[in-house]
Amino acid sequence: MKPEMSEPVRKRRVWLGFIVLFVLINPWYFASDAGATRLMGIPLWALMVLGVSLALSIFITWTINTQWQTDSDERYGGGKGRGDGHDSDGARRDEEG
């Protein structure tokens, strides 16, 4: 049975997540005097950008791991190999036969 291919570009929740995170990563929504508000000596807007950057990284990782299934996942064992394009016996995975 051939697995159903799924690409995140066709999913609304993935687009919605990216839009929300990209809007939040730009501190345009802070007041002009927000630089005066500090937490442990760091401006609050900078902490917000760092936090949203971390959330964006986690979201991208989640999207790749759970929302993106291709035929290569089935062919190459779900991509759980060494990561260098070789099987455990040293043969190239992209070679047929």
Rosetta silent file (secondary structure, phi, psi, omega in degrees, C-alpha in Angstrom):
SEQUENCE: MKPEMSEPVRKRRVWLGFIVLFVLINPWYFASDAGATRLMGIPLWALMVLGVSLALSIFITWTINTQWQTDSDERYGGGKGRGDGHDSDGARRDEEG
SCORE:     score description
SCORE:     0.000 S_00000001
   1 L     0.000  129.082 -178.459    0.000    0.000    0.000 S_00000001
   2 L   -82.748  128.671 -179.845    1.415    3.348   -1.023 S_00000001
   3 L   -68.167  149.424  178.376    1.391    5.960    1.769 S_00000001
   4 L   -74.685  127.350  179.308   -0.562    9.138    1.176 S_00000001
   5 L   -76.728  141.678 -178.637    1.761   12.039    0.416 S_00000001
   6 E  -140.412  123.657  177.771    1.197   15.109    2.532 S_00000001
   7 L  -115.334  135.582 -176.706    2.840   18.475    2.116 S_00000001
   8 H   -65.297  -20.463 -178.570    2.459   21.202    4.750 S_00000001
   9 H   -65.869  -17.399 -179.054    2.014   23.910    2.101 S_00000001
  10 H   -96.674    4.882 -175.803   -1.501   22.566    1.510 S_00000001
  11 L  -110.032  127.761 -177.615   -2.582   22.747    5.175 S_00000001
  12 H   -65.923  -37.432 -177.651   -4.283   25.838    6.566 S_00000001
  13 H   -66.219  -30.934  176.279   -3.155   25.300   10.150 S_00000001
  14 H   -68.327  -45.241  177.713    0.483   25.313    9.050 S_00000001
  15 H   -61.919  -43.473  179.848   -0.014   28.590    7.157 S_00000001
  16 H   -61.181  -43.228  178.091   -1.886   30.083   10.103 S_00000001
  17 H   -60.840  -44.613  178.915    0.922   29.099   12.480 S_00000001
  18 H   -65.380  -41.925 -179.709    3.578   30.661   10.264 S_00000001
  19 H   -61.989  -47.438  179.888    1.585   33.867    9.778 S_00000001
  20 H   -60.608  -46.366 -177.870    1.002   34.296   13.515 S_00000001
  21 H   -67.298  -39.176  179.091    4.639   33.610   14.386 S_00000001
  22 H   -69.731  -31.427  175.289    6.018   35.895   11.677 S_00000001
  23 H   -68.886  -42.726 -178.230    3.723   38.711   12.812 S_00000001
  24 H   -71.396  -25.324 -176.027    4.800   38.242   16.439 S_00000001
  25 H   -74.360  -16.246  176.256    8.515   38.040   15.635 S_00000001
  26 L   -99.032  117.978 -172.682    8.489   41.682   14.457 S_00000001
  27 H   -79.327   40.634  179.130    8.107   43.967   17.484 S_00000001
  28 H   -69.047  -23.229 -174.661    5.977   46.561   15.688 S_00000001
  29 H   -82.505   -4.593  175.888    3.181   46.101   18.220 S_00000001
  30 L   -81.711  148.944  176.632    5.242   47.515   21.116 S_00000001
  31 L   -67.118  161.115 -176.526    4.845   51.168   22.034 S_00000001
  32 L   -65.115  -24.483  178.519    7.634   53.529   21.055 S_00000001
  33 L   -96.343   17.520 -178.536    8.793   53.778   24.682 S_00000001
  34 H   -69.225  -18.018  178.165    8.905   49.999   25.141 S_00000001
  35 H   -66.279  -20.355  179.488   12.714   50.092   25.078 S_00000001
  36 H   -77.817  -23.036  179.203   12.595   51.570   28.564 S_00000001
  37 L   -80.343  117.661 -176.357   10.853   48.455   29.940 S_00000001
  38 E  -127.235  148.859  175.698   13.582   46.010   30.911 S_00000001
  39 E  -128.642  114.904 -175.483   13.717   42.590   32.489 S_00000001
  40 L    56.041   35.541  176.637   17.121   41.627   33.887 S_00000001
  41 L    83.226    0.418 -179.005   18.644   44.458   31.840 S_00000001
  42 E  -109.364  132.830  178.511   17.216   43.228   28.519 S_00000001
  43 E   -58.223  143.110 -177.531   14.501   45.199   26.729 S_00000001
  44 H   -59.824  -37.218 -179.889   11.134   43.469   26.859 S_00000001
  45 H   -64.163  -35.146  179.223   10.766   43.566   23.072 S_00000001
  46 H   -67.767  -40.088  176.412   14.075   41.691   22.669 S_00000001
  47 H   -64.406  -37.296  177.888   12.922   38.954   25.041 S_00000001
  48 H   -64.293  -43.993  179.241    9.679   38.697   23.080 S_00000001
  49 H   -63.308  -42.176  177.876   11.569   38.324   19.796 S_00000001
  50 H   -63.621  -41.476  178.900   13.809   35.627   21.310 S_00000001
  51 H   -65.137  -42.451  178.983   10.797   33.756   22.691 S_00000001
  52 H   -70.031  -33.252  175.055    8.924   33.864   19.395 S_00000001
  53 H   -61.556  -42.560  176.440   12.105   32.769   17.568 S_00000001
  54 H   -63.553  -43.786  178.343   12.247   29.720   19.807 S_00000001
  55 H   -62.207  -38.827  178.037    8.533   29.064   19.168 S_00000001
  56 H   -64.312  -42.241  177.427    9.128   29.389   15.410 S_00000001
  57 H   -61.817  -43.535  178.652   11.967   26.859   15.564 S_00000001
  58 H   -65.490  -40.981  179.777    9.798   24.414   17.486 S_00000001
  59 H   -64.333  -42.445  178.020    6.902   24.953   15.059 S_00000001
  60 H   -63.027  -42.863  178.014    9.123   24.312   12.022 S_00000001
  61 H   -61.915  -44.364  178.101   10.457   21.132   13.647 S_00000001
  62 H   -61.356  -43.283 -179.447    6.909   19.973   14.440 S_00000001
  63 H   -61.412  -45.708 -179.061    5.798   20.729   10.880 S_00000001
  64 H   -66.542  -42.013 -176.385    8.632   18.739    9.337 S_00000001
  65 H   -76.165  -29.951 -173.252    8.259   15.777   11.701 S_00000001
  66 H  -116.482  -23.948 -173.400    4.474   15.440   11.722 S_00000001
  67 H  -106.746   -5.055 -173.300    2.957   17.214    8.722 S_00000001
  68 L  -118.805   98.576  175.473    5.327   16.317    5.915 S_00000001
  69 E  -116.084  129.192  178.461    5.071   12.777    4.572 S_00000001
  70 L  -126.434  173.564  178.274    6.535   11.907    1.179 S_00000001
  71 H   -68.565  -20.914  178.545    7.172    8.693   -0.698 S_00000001
  72 H   -70.336  -24.221  175.572   10.846    8.910    0.317 S_00000001
  73 H   -61.843  -42.001  178.361    9.806    8.315    3.943 S_00000001
  74 H   -71.289  -43.957 -175.515    8.559    4.873    2.932 S_00000001
  75 H   -66.102  -39.213 -174.778   11.426    4.193    0.533 S_00000001
  76 L  -108.723   20.923  174.601   14.221    5.139    2.920 S_00000001
  77 L    74.661   35.552  175.194   12.755    3.975    6.204 S_00000001
  78 L    76.466   11.599  177.324   11.277    7.229    7.448 S_00000001
  79 L    70.988   22.422 -177.632   14.536    9.157    7.190 S_00000001
  80 L   -94.902   19.676 -179.469   15.852    7.654   10.419 S_00000001
  81 L   -77.333 -158.485 -177.547   19.205    6.707    8.907 S_00000001
  82 L   -73.643  -17.866  178.221   22.604    8.216    9.588 S_00000001
  83 L    90.187    1.426 -179.359   21.692   11.402    7.772 S_00000001
  84 L  -109.144   11.033  178.159   24.602   11.276    5.343 S_00000001
  85 L    87.151    7.869 -178.814   22.783    9.576    2.447 S_00000001
  86 E  -121.270  148.515  172.013   24.151    6.092    3.206 S_00000001
  87 L   -77.569  177.219 -178.730   22.581    2.954    4.659 S_00000001
  88 L   -65.569  -22.672  178.280   24.168    1.155    7.591 S_00000001
  89 L   -89.396    3.828  175.987   26.136   -1.030    5.167 S_00000001
  90 L    94.082   -6.422 -179.224   27.646    2.041    3.483 S_00000001
  91 L   -78.370  147.850  176.647   25.614    1.872    0.250 S_00000001
  92 E   -66.004  135.654 -179.773   24.053    5.034   -1.122 S_00000001
  93 L   -76.798  -25.420 -175.724   20.332    5.149   -0.321 S_00000001
  94 L   -85.992   -0.772  177.240   19.401    7.034   -3.475 S_00000001
  95 L   -88.136  135.330  178.356   20.763    4.349   -5.793 S_00000001
  96 L   -81.307  144.435  172.816   18.214    1.872   -7.119 S_00000001
  97 L    85.193    0.000    0.000   18.803   -1.856   -6.812 S_00000001
